[in-house]
């Protein structure tokens, strides 16, 4: 699970690359995320270690490549099914 800073940076980087056609600079990441340069570097390192982005250590973020644009969902539950199979809809129909 990504930290809040890493998740926010991933969203910003994906948005810039897909919608604007460029990767954001450190200054743009500062402005859009509201984080300090040190926290941004830590977040970028986390994204790189978890293989969400490809970025060599010490290189500027604008040469990064986004490998996965969304956080992985390995821990989320999918057991909520009421109403989808026709069961438990009394709440909505009997009032």
C-alpha positions as CSV (number, residue, x, y, z in Angstrom):
1,X,0.0,0.0,0.0
2,X,1.4,3.4,-1.0
3,X,1.8,6.3,1.3
4,X,-0.4,9.3,0.8
5,X,2.5,11.3,-0.8
6,X,3.4,8.5,-3.2
7,X,-0.2,8.0,-4.2
8,X,-0.7,11.7,-4.8
9,X,2.5,11.9,-6.9
10,X,1.5,8.9,-9.0
11,X,-1.8,10.5,-9.7
12,X,-0.2,13.8,-10.7
13,X,2.4,12.1,-12.9
14,X,-0.1,10.0,-14.7
15,X,-2.4,12.9,-15.2
16,X,0.3,15.1,-16.7
17,X,1.7,12.4,-18.9
18,X,-1.7,11.3,-20.3
19,X,-3.6,14.6,-20.5
20,X,-0.7,17.1,-21.1
21,X,1.9,14.9,-22.8
22,X,4.8,15.7,-20.5
23,X,6.1,14.5,-17.1
24,X,6.0,17.2,-14.3
25,X,9.1,18.9,-13.0
26,X,10.0,18.9,-9.3
27,X,8.5,22.5,-9.1
28,X,5.2,21.3,-10.6
29,X,5.1,18.4,-8.2
30,X,5.7,20.8,-5.3
31,X,2.9,23.1,-6.5
32,X,0.3,20.4,-7.2
33,X,1.0,18.1,-4.3
34,X,1.8,20.7,-1.6
35,X,4.7,18.6,-0.4
36,X,8.3,19.7,0.2
37,X,11.1,18.6,-2.2
38,X,12.4,16.1,0.4
39,X,9.0,14.4,0.8
40,X,8.6,14.3,-3.0
41,X,12.0,12.6,-3.4
42,X,11.0,10.0,-0.7
43,X,7.7,9.5,-2.5
44,X,9.4,9.1,-5.9
45,X,11.8,6.6,-4.4
46,X,8.9,4.6,-2.9
47,X,7.2,4.6,-6.3
48,X,10.4,3.4,-8.0
49,X,11.0,0.7,-5.4
50,X,7.5,-0.6,-5.8
51,X,7.8,-0.5,-9.7
52,X,5.1,2.0,-10.3
53,X,7.6,4.3,-12.1
54,X,11.0,3.9,-13.7
55,X,13.4,6.5,-12.5
56,X,17.2,6.4,-12.0
57,X,18.4,7.7,-8.6
58,X,19.4,11.3,-8.8
59,X,17.7,12.0,-12.1
60,X,14.9,14.7,-12.4
61,X,11.3,13.4,-12.2
62,X,10.5,14.7,-15.7
63,X,12.4,11.8,-17.2
64,X,10.4,9.2,-15.2
65,X,8.2,6.6,-17.0
66,X,4.9,5.6,-15.4
67,X,4.6,1.8,-15.4
68,X,1.4,1.5,-13.5
69,X,-0.9,4.5,-13.2
70,X,-3.1,3.2,-10.3
71,X,-2.4,1.7,-6.9
72,X,-2.7,-2.1,-6.8
73,X,-5.8,-3.5,-5.1
74,X,-4.5,-6.6,-3.4
75,X,-6.0,-5.9,0.0
76,X,-9.5,-4.7,-0.9
77,X,-12.5,-6.8,-0.1
78,X,-15.0,-7.7,-2.8
79,X,-17.5,-9.4,-0.5
80,X,-20.2,-6.8,-0.7
81,X,-22.8,-8.2,-3.0
82,X,-26.2,-7.4,-1.5
83,X,-28.6,-6.0,-4.0
84,X,-26.6,-7.2,-7.0
85,X,-28.0,-10.7,-6.9
86,X,-31.5,-9.6,-6.0
87,X,-31.1,-10.3,-2.3
88,X,-31.5,-7.9,0.6
89,X,-33.4,-5.3,-1.4
90,X,-36.2,-5.1,1.1
91,X,-34.7,-1.9,2.5
92,X,-35.3,-0.2,-0.9
93,X,-38.7,-1.7,-1.7
94,X,-40.6,-2.0,1.6
95,X,-41.1,1.4,3.0
